[in-house]
Amino acid sequence: MKKKLIMYDLAPQMKVYDSLGQVWKPFIMYISRPNFKSEVINLDKFGLRFNDLNNNNKPEISKNNSIFNEKIFSDKKETAVLLGGSSALGVGASTDASTISSLLSKKTNTHFFNLGCSAFSGFQEIVLFQSMINYLTKIKKIVIFSGLNDIFFSNHISTYDPTLGPFYFNNEFIEGMTNASLNWKRGLSKFFLNPFMKNNINWNLITKKELFYYFFKKNSYKDLKLVDKEKVLKSIIKRNLTCWSNIQKAMGIKLIYVLQPVPNWCNKDLSEEETKIFKELDSLSYKNFQTLKSLNLAKFDIYRTYISEICDELKIDLVDSNNYISSKNCHKEWLFVDRAHLTDLGNKYISELILSRL
C-alpha cells in the first residue's frame, strides 16, 4: 500500500494513530496498545484514552495508569461515559485535549470517561462497557457515538456468522483458530486444496465425502450460504440497541445514541484539505478506503431509517449528527481527516451537539 503522504502532511497526527497497533484480549477480541504515550495520544493500562494527560498541570496524574483515576484530580461532581469506535476514541484529534470526551468534560460539570476503541463493532462496545462495569457504578449518563462500523463491516467482510455478526479481524480470527487446531492430515489437505476452493471451507469439520463431493461435483460445501447482509445488519442493530435499552433501564440513567457523521452522509461541500486527502485515499487499492467510499447516502438512508425505528420503539434518544452538520452550513470547513474520522474542529462541533442534548 502506498504511503498516505498528503494526509500525513496535512494531519501529521495520523501517522501516530496508524502506528498504534493493538493487543489481543479475551471477549472484546482486541484493543489499542496499553500504556502508549505520545504528544498526540496517551493510553492507560487498559488501552483506553486519557482526556488530557499532557496538559493537565497536575504532575500526579502522569503516574496514573488508569483513566478511572482521572476523576480524583477533577472537581467534576458527576461521571459519564463516551463509547464508540475510533471516532469516539478520537482518531484524528491533534491531542488528547481535543477529543470529544475531553471537550465534554471541560464544558460540563461531568467527567466523561473515554471508552472509545478503534475498529469496534457495536456489540464489542457493549461487551467493553460490561467488562468495565465495576469502574462505572456511579455514572449518570452514557453517550454512544457510533454507527459507522456495523454497516462498514457488513459491506467490507464477505463471510461471517449471520447471528453474531462481523468484526474487524473476522477472517484473521477464523484462519488463525483453524490453523491452530488442524491435525497434520487436514493441514496438508488445506495446503494443497484450498487454493482451488471458491468458498471458505471449515477444514476442521469437513468430511472426506463432503470434500470429494465438493471438489469433483463442483458443488458448494453445503454449510456455506450467501448471507442476506441487509437482514443480518438489521438483526444486529436491534440486538445492540435492545442491550443498551436494558442497560439504560437497569441503571436508571440517561442514554443518548449519536449517529456519527460521515462525509458521504453529510450535505457539505468539502474543504480544500478534505478534497486532497479523499482524492489520495480513493486512489489507493486498500480495501478499507474503497469500502468507506462505497457507503453512499442511499445505503445510509435505509440504515438510518431502521435505527430510528428501533430507537423509537425502545425509547432511546437518537441524534443524527449528519443532519446537524448539514444544517450547520459548515461548507468548506475542514471537519474530516479521512472518510471516517474528525478533525479538532469536527470534534468541537460534535461536542456542542451532544452538549445540547444532555
N, C-alpha and C positions, 0 to 999 in steps of 0.2 A: 504494500500500500504506500502511495506517495505521502510525503510529509505534508501536514497542513500549514504551509508556510504563511499564507495570508492570515489565517486565523491566529497563529502564534505571533505574528507581527502586530496585529490589531488588538489581540487579547492574550498577552503573554501568560496570564494565569492559567490558561487552558493547558499549557504544557505540563504544569504541575498536576492538574486533575488527571490528565492522560497517563501520568506516571504513578498514580496512587496504588493501583493493584488491589488485590483482595485476598482474604484468607477464608478457608473452608470452616463452616460452623455447623453444629447439629441443628436440625429443624428449619432454621432460616436459610440454610444452604451456604451462604457466603456473606461477607461484609467487608467494608473498606479496611485497609491495613491499620490495626490498632496502634496507638501512640505515635502516629505520624505527625511530624512537626515541620512547619514551614512558615514563610511570611504570608502565604495565601490561605492555607487551611491547616487546622490543628485538630487532631482526633484523640479521643480518650482511650482508655484500656479496652473498651467495648468496640471501638471503631466508630463511635458517634462523635459528632462535631460540636466543639465548644462554640459558644456565641461570640466571645470576644476575648480570647486568651492573651493576644499580644498587646492589646491596648487597654487592658483592664485597670492599669495603675495600682493594682494590688498584688505585690510580688508573691503573696502566699499562694495565689491561685496557680502560679506556674508549677507548683509542686503537686497540684491536684491531678489525679488520674481518672476522674470520672465527671461527666457533665452534671451528674446529680448532686455533686458537691458545690456547683456554681451558686446555688441558691443561698448558701451560708454567707457568701460575700455580697449578696444583693439585699436591698432594702424593700424588695417587692413583697407584697402581702400574700399573693396567691401564686400558684403554679399552673401551667398548662402544657400541652404537648402539640408540636407540629410534626405530622407524619407525611410520608410520601416517598417518592423515588429520588432521583438525582437532583431534580429541580428543588425539592424540599431540602435536601442536603445542602444545596447552594452551589452546585457546579455552575461555574460562570462568574460567580462573585469574585471580586478582586481581593477581598479579605473576609475573615470571619465576621467582622462588624457589619458587612454589607448583606448578610443573609437575611431571609425573611424572619426567621426566628429571633435573630438579634435585633432587627428593626422593631418587631412587635414588642420585645422585652423593653426596649428603650421608650416606646411610645405609650405604654400602658402600665398599669400597676401590677402586672402579672409577668412572672418569669417563664418564658417558653423554652422547654427542653426540645432540642432538635433531634428527632428520631428518623430523619430522612436518610435513605440508603440507596446508593446507586444501583440501578437495574432491578429494583424490587418490583415484583408483581403486587397487585392489590392484596392478595392473600398473604404474601410474605410480610406486608406491612402489619396485618392483623397478628400474625404469629410473633413478630418482633415486639409489638405492643404488649401482648400477653406475656411474653418472656421477661419483660422489664416491669411487670405489674407491681412487684414488691417495692419498686422505687417511685411508683406513681399513684400511691393510695390517696394522696391529698390533692390531686389535680382537680381543677374546676372546669376546664374546657379542653376539647380535642378539636384541632383543625387538621383535616386531611387535605393536603394539597397534592392532588394525584389525578389519574385518569388517562394519561397517555400510554403507560407501559402495557396495560392489558390489551388495548387494541393494537399496539405495536407488536407485541409477542404473537398475537393470533394471526397477524399478517406476515410476520418475519420467520416463524418456525413452522415447518411443513408438517411434522408429525409429532403429536403429543397426546397425553392422556385426556380424553374428552370430558372426564368428570373432574379431575384435579386441575386441569388447565396447564398451559405452558409457563415456563420461566426461562430466564436468560441463558443459563448454561444447560438447558434441557438435553440437547444432543450429546454434549460432552459428558454429562452425568450418566446417561444410558450407556454410552460407549465405554466409559471407564468402569462402571459396575459390571457390565457384561464381560469385559476382558478380564476383570479381577476374579471372576468366578468360573471361567471356562476351564474344562479339563483339556488335556493336550490334544485329544482326538477332535473335539469340537473346535478348538482353537485352530487346528490345522485345516479343518474344513472351511472355517470362516476365512482364513488367509487366502485360500485358493479360489473359493467360490463367490465370496462377497462382491468382488468387482463386477460379476456378471448378473447380479441381482438388481432389479429395478426398485424394489421396495426394501424397507428396513426389516431384516429378519431377526427374530429373537433366537440367537444361536444357542442359548441355554436350554430352550424348551422344544425347539423343532425336532420332530422325529425323522428317522430315515425315510419313512414312507411319504411324509409331507414334503421333505426336501426333494425326493425323487419326482414326486408329482409336480411340484413347483417348477423344477428345473427342466424336465423333459416335456411336460404338457403345456408349458408356457402359461401357466395359470397362477394368479397371485396367491401368496400364502393366505389361507382362509381367515386368519385372525386380523388381517390388515384391511381396514376400511377407510374410505375417504371421510374426513371429518367435516360435518356441516359447521363451518367456523362461526358463522353468524349466530347460529343456535347455541353453540358452546359458549361464545362470548356473552350472550345474554344470561345464560345459566350462571356463569362465573360472576357477573355483575350482581345478580340477585343474591347469590350466596354471600358475597363480600359485604354488600350493604345490609343484608339481614344480620350478619355478625356484628356490624357496627351499631345497628339499631338495638340489638340485645345488650351490647356494652353500654350504650347510652342510657338505656332504661335501668340496667342493674346498678350502674354507678351514680345515676341521678345527676348527670352533668350535661352541659350544652355541647353538642357536636355539630360541626359545620363541615360539609364536603365541598371543597373548592375545586372545580374542574379546571385544571391548569391550562394556560394559554399555549398555543402552538401557532407558528407563523401561518401555516396553511389554513388555519381555522379562524383567523382574525381578519377583519376588514381593515387592513392597514397598509399604507404604502411603505415599502421597505426603505430603510436608511441606506446611505452610501456604503456603510460598513457591512450591513446585512446583505446587501446585493453582492458585494465582493466575496464575502465568506460563503454564502449559499452557492454561488457560481463555482467556487473551488470545490466545495463538498460534493456538489452534484456531478462534477466531472470525475470523481473517484469511483472506482468499481466496488468499494467496500459496501457490503450488503446492508449494513446498518443505515447508511446515508440514503441508499436507494429506497429502502422501506419507508423511512421517515418522509421522503419526498412524495411517496405514493399515497400517503394518508390525506386525501383531499377533503374538501368541505362536504361533498356528498356523503362520504363514508362517515364523517363526523356527525352530520345531522341525524343519521339513523342511530348512531351510538348515543348522542346527547339526548335524543327523544326517549330512548329506553331508560337511561339513567334517571332522567327527570320523572318518568312514570313510577319507577321503583322508589325513588326518594319521596315522592308524594304519598305513595302507599304506606311507607314506613315512617313517615313524619320526620324525615331527615332534612335539615336546612341545606339546600343545594345552591351554590353560587357558581355561575359560569363566568370565569374571568376573561374568556374570549369576547363575550358581549361587552364586558367592561372596557377592555382595550379598544374595541371597535367604537364604543360610544364616547370614549375619551378623546378621540380625534388626534391621536399621537402619531400622525403620519410623519414619515421621515425621521422619527426619533429612533435611536439605537436601543432597542429593548431585548433583542435576541442575539446571543453569542453564537448559536447554531440553531438547527431546526428543533431543538428540544429544551434548550436552557436559556436562562435570562441573564442580562447584564445587571449591574448595580442599579441602574435606573428602572429596569423591569422589576427587580425585587422591591424597589421603593413603591412603585405603583401597586403591586400585588399586596404589599403590607398595608397600604392605605385602604384597599378594597376590603381586606379581611377586618381591619380595624373598624370599618363602617358597619360590619355585620356582627361584631362581638357584643 
